Amino acid sequence: MSVQILAGLPNLSTPLFMLLELDEPLLRRIYQLEPDPRPEALFADTELGAHVEQGPWLIQLTPDSAWLTAYRQAPEQWPGVLLSSERPVDELLSHLRAMLVVQFEGERKGILRYYDPQVASYLFAATEAVITWLGPIEQLFWHGTTWADRSENISHWRSLRSESTNHGAPPKGKLILDRMQIAALERQQLEAFAYERWQEHSQAEFNQILGYLQHGLASGFDDEKSLGAYLEARLTYPQHLSHPQIASGQVQFRLQQLQSWLEATPAPSESQG
């Protein structure tokens, strides 16, 4: 089953958990709203154990709690994901911890911040093996958006439901991201970079900046510094919708080639007629 867009967070009766990063003020608010949240550090008992305070916490809540009402009314104040599961807490924790460090194709591995609503909006929309990823989780809820939607002030409640009630043991070894998931996470990173630059250039459209960044990557500017410099050059001369292929060489030389062409070449409307 794919990610569903919801009109709002439905009424829920199964045991509920929230997975989110906490600071002291947020933790105090939780204890004011939920009498016995029993926080569990997700990084504990993992290879990330030395960074427990930087990781998310699993919080238990009751369906009629004031916290759930607060989350429903102002989800942006609680940046995490809501889980429903009737399985034992230890089983749920084991699965969630197994999802923390994932393997890409090959030997590469990395930390997966799937509990971030922004990341979840990309990752789970590209996840086909739902049973494997949700494990003991019956349903996953979050209020999030893509960076492109965020540029238009669009956000939604989203949900992913397990396709099976036959939950197996936590995966042995690391979960492996498939090509669709990797592509979705790469798109999330690129759109996040585009959103950051869009906020600095309010005169440009988000999709315009994203398009320039895609052109830059295709032209071989694949690190943040050179890609940023490429973007600035394109934004300075927005009348050029494209440019010739840039000859190979050192990054600075190639950027100078681009700059020289943009400066010397008349805008398309000027070259016609």
VEXBASE-875811 format. One line per field, with one value per atom (N, C-alpha, C): x, y, z. Coordinates in steps of 0.1 Angstrom, whole numbers, always signed. Layout:
u = [X|...]
v = [Y|...]
w = [Z|...]
This chain:
u = [+8|+0|+9|+5|+13|+8|+16|+13|-1|-9|-22|-22|-28|-30|-43|-43|-55|-60|-73|-79|-75|-73|-69|-64|-59|-55|-68|-70|-83|-82|-94|-94|-88|-79|-72|-74|-75|-77|-66|-58|-47|-36|-27|-16|-8|-5|+1|+15|+24|+37|+41|+49|+55|+70|+76|+90|+95|+103|+107|+119|+126|+138|+133|+139|+135|+145|+141|+149|+142|+149|+143|+129|+127|+114|+103|+106|+96|+93|+104|+102|+93|+95|+86|+72|+70|+56|+49|+57|+52|+47|+55|+51|+39|+37|+25|+13|+14|+3|+0|+11|+10|+15|+7|+11|+23|+23|+34|+39|+47|+52|+63|+70|+80|+89|+97|+106|+117|+119|+130|+139|+152|+162|+164|+162|+163|+177|+187|+201|+207|+200|+206|+207|+217|+219|+221|+226|+230|+244|+249|+262|+262|+251|+250|+248|+251|+248|+256|+267|+275|+268|+258|+251|+236|+233|+219|+211|+217|+210|+207|+214|+212|+201|+197|+188|+173|+164|+150|+147|+135|+130|+116|+113|+100|+92|+81|+72|+59|+54|+41|+30|+18|+7|-6|-16|-29|-38|-47|-56|-63|-67|-75|-66|-53|-44|-44|-41|-41|-30|-19|-8|-13|-21|-26|-35|-42|-50|-41|-31|-21|-14|-11|-4|-14|-26|-36|-38|-38|-41|-29|-17|-5|+7|+6|+16|+30|+31|+44|+52|+46|+53|+58|+55|+59|+65|+77|+83|+87|+78|+81|+71|+70|+60|+53|+40|+31|+30|+31|+30|+19|+12|+2|+7|+8|+13|+8|+3|-1|+10|+21|+32|+39|+47|+54|+64|+66|+74|+88|+94|+107|+108|+98|+98|+98|+89|+89|+102|+108|+121|+132|+132|+142|+140|+128|+126|+130|+126|+129|+144|+151|+166|+173|+166|+172|+171|+162|+160|+169|+177|+185|+197|+204|+216|+212|+212|+208|+220|+219|+229|+224|+233|+229|+234|+232|+237|+252|+258|+272|+275|+287|+291|+288|+283|+280|+269|+270|+259|+257|+246|+244|+232|+231|+220|+208|+197|+184|+175|+172|+163|+149|+144|+131|+120|+124|+114|+112|+120|+118|+106|+96|+84|+88|+98|+102|+108|+117|+123|+113|+104|+94|+85|+83|+74|+80|+94|+101|+103|+108|+112|+100|+90|+79|+70|+70|+63|+70|+83|+91|+93|+87|+89|+78|+83|+74|+73|+84|+84|+79|+66|+60|+61|+58|+59|+72|+83|+96|+100|+96|+99|+91|+78|+70|+71|+73|+75|+63|+65|+54|+45|+48|+40|+28|+16|+4|+1|+4|+1|+11|+15|+24|+17|+18|+12|+22|+21|+29|+23|+26|+22|+34|+35|+47|+45|+55|+55|+68|+68|+81|+85|+98|+103|+96|+93|+86|+72|+65|+52|+53|+64|+66|+68|+74|+76|+63|+52|+39|+29|+36|+28|+18|+21|+12|+18|+9|+13|+1|+4|-7|-5|-15|-14|-12|-3|+0|+0|-3|-3|+2|+8|+12|+8|+0|-6|+1|+4|+10|+0|+6|-3|-6|+0|-1|-1|-8|-8|+2|+9|+18|+32|+35|+48|+59|+70|+81|+91|+102|+112|+119|+126|+133|+143|+146|+155|+169|+175|+189|+198|+208|+216|+209|+215|+209|+199|+189|+180|+187|+184|+190|+181|+185|+177|+177|+166|+165|+167|+168|+171|+160|+148|+137|+138|+142|+144|+156|+167|+179|+176|+169|+165|+157|+147|+138|+146|+156|+164|+173|+178|+187|+179|+166|+157|+154|+153|+150|+162|+174|+186|+187|+184|+185|+174|+162|+151|+153|+160|+163|+173|+183|+193|+186|+177|+170|+161|+155|+146|+154|+166|+175|+179|+183|+187|+175|+163|+151|+148|+150|+147|+157|+169|+178|+176|+168|+165|+150|+144|+129|+124|+132|+128|+126|+132|+132|+121|+116|+107|+114|+108|+115|+118|+109|+111|+122|+123|+134|+148|+149|+161|+164|+154|+155|+160|+154|+159|+173|+177|+192|+201|+197|+205|+206|+195|+195|+204|+204|+213|+227|+230|+243|+249|+241|+245|+248|+239|+241|+254|+258|+270|+283|+281|+293|+297|+288|+291|+283|+290|+283|+287|+294|+296|+289|+286|+278|+284|+297|+303|+302|+306|+306|+292|+282|+269|+262|+266|+261|+266|+279|+285|+278|+275|+268|+254|+247|+234|+235|+244|+245|+247|+255|+258|+245|+237|+225|+215|+214|+204|+208|+220|+224|+220|+219|+215|+203|+192|+180|+174|+178|+173|+178|+189|+194|+187|+179|+173|+182|+193|+202|+216|+226|+239|+246|+257|+264|+271|+275|+282|+295|+299|+311|+322|+334|+345|+350|+357|+363|+374|+378|+389|+386|+394|+392|+379|+373|+360|+360|+370|+371|+371|+379|+380|+367|+360|+347|+337|+337|+328|+330|+343|+347|+342|+343|+338|+323|+316|+302|+299|+306|+304|+306|+317|+321|+310|+305|+295|+282|+278|+266|+267|+279|+281|+281|+287|+289|+278|+269|+259|+246|+241|+228|+217|+207|+195|+188|+181|+174|+166|+159|+150|+158|+170|+178|+185|+187|+194|+184|+171|+161|+157|+154|+149|+159]
v = [-12|+0|+12|+22|+35|+45|+56|+66|+73|+74|+81|+95|+104|+118|+118|+123|+123|+138|+139|+152|+157|+148|+151|+138|+140|+128|+121|+109|+102|+99|+95|+90|+77|+74|+62|+56|+42|+35|+25|+21|+11|+18|+10|+17|+26|+37|+48|+52|+55|+59|+71|+80|+91|+90|+91|+90|+104|+111|+124|+128|+138|+144|+154|+154|+162|+171|+183|+191|+193|+200|+201|+207|+219|+225|+215|+208|+199|+187|+182|+171|+176|+188|+193|+194|+198|+199|+186|+176|+162|+157|+160|+155|+163|+175|+183|+177|+171|+167|+152|+144|+129|+125|+119|+116|+106|+96|+86|+83|+91|+89|+79|+75|+65|+66|+77|+79|+69|+64|+55|+61|+62|+67|+57|+61|+51|+48|+57|+54|+45|+44|+35|+20|+14|-1|-2|+8|+7|+12|+11|+17|+32|+38|+53|+56|+47|+49|+61|+65|+76|+89|+89|+101|+101|+95|+93|+106|+117|+129|+136|+132|+138|+130|+119|+110|+112|+105|+106|+97|+100|+92|+87|+75|+68|+71|+77|+82|+74|+69|+62|+72|+71|+80|+72|+78|+72|+79|+72|+78|+90|+91|+103|+113|+113|+121|+136|+145|+159|+161|+153|+154|+151|+141|+137|+149|+155|+166|+178|+180|+191|+188|+175|+171|+173|+169|+171|+185|+194|+208|+216|+212|+220|+210|+202|+191|+197|+209|+215|+217|+217|+218|+205|+194|+181|+174|+177|+172|+157|+148|+134|+126|+113|+104|+97|+94|+87|+73|+64|+49|+43|+34|+25|+11|+4|-10|-16|-29|-37|-46|-46|-55|-50|-58|-54|-42|-34|-22|-26|-37|-41|-45|-52|-56|-44|-34|-22|-14|-13|-7|-14|-27|-34|-31|-31|-28|-14|-4|+10|+12|+5|+6|+0|-11|-18|-9|+1|+10|+22|+24|+36|+37|+26|+25|+16|+21|+13|+12|+3|+0|+4|+11|+15|+3|+4|-6|-6|-18|-19|-19|-14|-14|-2|+9|+21|+20|+27|+27|+41|+44|+58|+57|+68|+70|+75|+68|+72|+79|+92|+99|+98|+86|+83|+89|+93|+98|+113|+119|+133|+134|+141|+142|+146|+154|+158|+147|+139|+128|+117|+115|+104|+107|+119|+123|+118|+117|+112|+97|+93|+78|+69|+71|+61|+62|+73|+74|+66|+62|+54|+40|+36|+23|+13|+3|-8|-19|-23|-34|-29|-25|-19|-28|-41|-50|-51|-51|-52|-39|-28|-15|-12|-15|-13|-23|-36|-46|-46|-44|-45|-32|-23|-11|-13|-11|-13|-1|+11|+22|+34|+41|+53|+65|+76|+89|+100|+110|+122|+133|+145|+157|+163|+163|+167|+171|+174|+179|+176|+178|+178|+193|+195|+209|+217|+210|+217|+222|+213|+217|+228|+227|+237|+251|+252|+265|+271|+263|+268|+268|+266|+265|+254|+243|+231|+220|+215|+203|+195|+182|+172|+163|+157|+145|+134|+125|+114|+101|+90|+77|+66|+56|+44|+32|+23|+12|-1|-10|-23|-31|-39|-48|-61|-64|-77|-75|-84|-85|-96|-102|-113|-107|-101|-94|-103|-103|-112|-105|-112|-107|-95|-86|-75|-81|-73|-78|-81|-92|-95|-87|-81|-72|-59|-51|-38|-38|-30|-29|-22|-26|-21|-12|+0|+9|+4|+4|+1|+14|+12|+24|+35|+31|+41|+49|+42|+49|+58|+54|+62|+74|+72|+83|+93|+88|+97|+106|+99|+106|+116|+113|+122|+134|+132|+143|+152|+145|+153|+162|+157|+165|+177|+174|+185|+195|+191|+200|+208|+202|+210|+221|+218|+228|+239|+235|+244|+253|+248|+255|+266|+261|+270|+282|+279|+290|+299|+292|+300|+310|+307|+317|+329|+327|+337|+346|+340|+347|+347|+356|+356|+361|+367|+371|+359|+348|+336|+326|+318|+308|+295|+288|+276|+266|+264|+254|+259|+272|+278|+274|+276|+273|+258|+250|+235|+231|+237|+234|+237|+249|+253|+243|+239|+229|+216|+212|+199|+200|+212|+215|+215|+221|+221|+207|+199|+185|+178|+180|+173|+178|+191|+196|+193|+185|+180|+188|+197|+205|+198|+188|+179|+181|+191|+194|+207|+209|+220|+234|+235|+248|+251|+242|+245|+246|+238|+238|+252|+256|+270|+281|+280|+290|+289|+277|+275|+282|+280|+285|+301|+307|+321|+327|+320|+325|+324|+313|+312|+322|+325|+334|+349|+351|+364|+367|+356|+357|+348|+351|+342|+342|+351|+351|+339|+333|+321|+309|+302|+290|+278|+278|+268|+273|+265|+269|+258|+261|+250|+241|+229|+220|+227|+225|+232|+222|+227|+218|+213|+201|+196|+204|+202|+209|+212|+220|+223|+230|+229|+235|+250|+257|+271|+276|+268|+271|+269|+258|+255|+266|+270|+281|+294|+297|+309|+308|+296|+294|+297|+292|+295|+310|+316|+330|+339|+335|+343|+341|+329|+327|+335|+334|+341|+356|+361|+376|+380|+372|+376|+373|+364|+360|+368|+374|+382|+373|+379|+371|+367|+356|+351|+361|+369|+379|+390|+393|+403|+397|+384|+378|+376|+377|+375|+388|+389|+400|+409]
w = [+0|+0|+0|-7|-9|+2|+3|+12|+9|+19|+17|+22|+15|+19|+27|+39|+48|+50|+52|+54|+68|+77|+91|+98|+110|+118|+123|+120|+124|+139|+145|+158|+159|+169|+169|+183|+183|+195|+199|+189|+192|+200|+206|+214|+204|+209|+201|+207|+198|+201|+192|+198|+190|+190|+178|+176|+172|+180|+176|+184|+179|+186|+196|+208|+219|+224|+229|+237|+251|+260|+273|+274|+267|+267|+261|+251|+245|+254|+261|+270|+282|+287|+297|+293|+281|+275|+275|+271|+270|+283|+294|+307|+313|+307|+311|+305|+293|+285|+286|+289|+290|+303|+312|+326|+327|+318|+319|+305|+299|+285|+283|+294|+294|+282|+281|+269|+268|+256|+253|+243|+246|+236|+225|+212|+201|+199|+201|+198|+209|+220|+231|+226|+230|+226|+211|+205|+190|+188|+176|+173|+174|+176|+178|+192|+201|+215|+222|+216|+221|+218|+210|+206|+210|+221|+225|+225|+230|+232|+218|+208|+195|+187|+192|+185|+189|+183|+186|+199|+204|+216|+212|+217|+215|+228|+226|+236|+235|+246|+246|+250|+244|+247|+246|+252|+253|+243|+237|+226|+230|+243|+248|+255|+253|+260|+254|+263|+258|+248|+249|+239|+225|+224|+210|+205|+213|+209|+204|+212|+209|+195|+193|+181|+169|+171|+160|+157|+166|+164|+159|+163|+159|+156|+146|+143|+141|+135|+133|+145|+157|+170|+175|+168|+172|+160|+156|+144|+145|+143|+144|+137|+139|+133|+144|+142|+151|+146|+156|+152|+160|+153|+161|+160|+171|+172|+184|+183|+194|+199|+193|+196|+209|+216|+228|+225|+234|+232|+228|+234|+231|+216|+211|+197|+188|+192|+184|+184|+196|+196|+188|+188|+181|+166|+161|+147|+143|+151|+149|+149|+158|+159|+146|+141|+130|+117|+117|+106|+106|+117|+119|+109|+108|+100|+88|+76|+65|+55|+46|+36|+22|+15|+2|-7|-20|-29|-28|-26|-23|-8|-4|+10|+18|+11|+17|+27|+39|+48|+54|+60|+65|+75|+82|+92|+85|+87|+80|+90|+88|+97|+92|+92|+87|+96|+108|+118|+116|+107|+103|+93|+96|+87|+73|+71|+58|+50|+57|+51|+48|+58|+56|+44|+41|+29|+16|+16|+4|+5|+16|+17|+16|+24|+24|+11|+4|-8|-19|-17|-26|-21|-11|-4|-9|-16|-21|-11|-4|+5|+19|+19|+31|+44|+42|+53|+60|+51|+57|+64|+59|+66|+78|+78|+89|+100|+96|+107|+116|+129|+139|+139|+131|+130|+122|+127|+120|+110|+115|+107|+112|+102|+105|+100|+109|+105|+107|+99|+101|+93|+98|+91|+84|+71|+64|+50|+43|+30|+23|+10|+3|+3|-1|-1|-12|-23|-34|-29|-22|-17|-6|+2|+13|+7|-5|-11|-15|-15|-18|-6|+6|+18|+18|+12|+12|+21|+29|+38|+40|+43|+45|+56|+62|+70|+60|+64|+56|+64|+57|+64|+56|+62|+55|+64|+58|+66|+62|+71|+68|+60|+51|+43|+50|+61|+68|+83|+89|+104|+109|+100|+103|+104|+115|+117|+121|+113|+116|+126|+128|+137|+130|+138|+132|+122|+111|+101|+106|+101|+105|+96|+102|+94|+91|+82|+79|+68|+69|+58|+46|+34|+22|+14|+12|+4|-11|-17|-32|-40|-53|-61|-61|-59|-58|-45|-35|-22|-22|-28|-29|-38|-49|-58|-50|-42|-35|-24|-18|-8|-14|-26|-33|-38|-42|-46|-34|-22|-10|-7|-8|-5|-15|-28|-38|-36|-33|-31|-18|-8|+4|+1|-7|-11|-19|-28|-36|-27|-17|-9|-1|+4|+12|+3|-10|-19|-23|-25|-28|-18|-5|+5|+5|-1|-3|-15|-24|-37|-40|-32|-33|-47|-55|-68|-78|-74|-83|-79|-88|-85|-80|-71|-65|-76|-85|-96|-106|-107|-115|-109|-96|-89|-89|-87|-88|-102|-112|-126|-128|-124|-125|-118|-106|-99|-106|-112|-120|-132|-138|-150|-145|-133|-128|-125|-119|-117|-130|-140|-153|-159|-156|-162|-154|-143|-136|-123|-119|-107|-96|-90|-81|-66|-62|-48|-44|-32|-27|-32|-30|-34|-49|-57|-71|-77|-71|-75|-71|-59|-55|-64|-68|-77|-91|-96|-108|-107|-96|-94|-95|-88|-87|-102|-109|-123|-131|-130|-138|-133|-120|-115|-120|-122|-126|-141|-149|-163|-166|-160|-161|-175|-184|-197|-205|-201|-208|-202|-210|-205|-205|-213|-213|-217|-218|-222|-229|-237|-244|-234|-238|-230|-226|-213|-208|-209|-215|-217|-203|-204|-192|-187|-174|-168|-153|-147|-133|-130|-119|-116|-118|-113|-114|-129|-137|-151|-158|-154|-161|-157|-144|-140|-148|-150|-157|-171|-177|-191|-192|-182|-181|-180|-170|-168|-180|-187|-199|-210|-212|-222|-218|-206|-202|-203|-201|-202|-217|-225|-239|-248|-244|-254|-251|-262|-261|-256|-250|-246|-259|-259|-271|-278|-270|-276|-284|-279|-285|-298|-299|-310|-322|-319|-329|-336|-348|-354|-361]
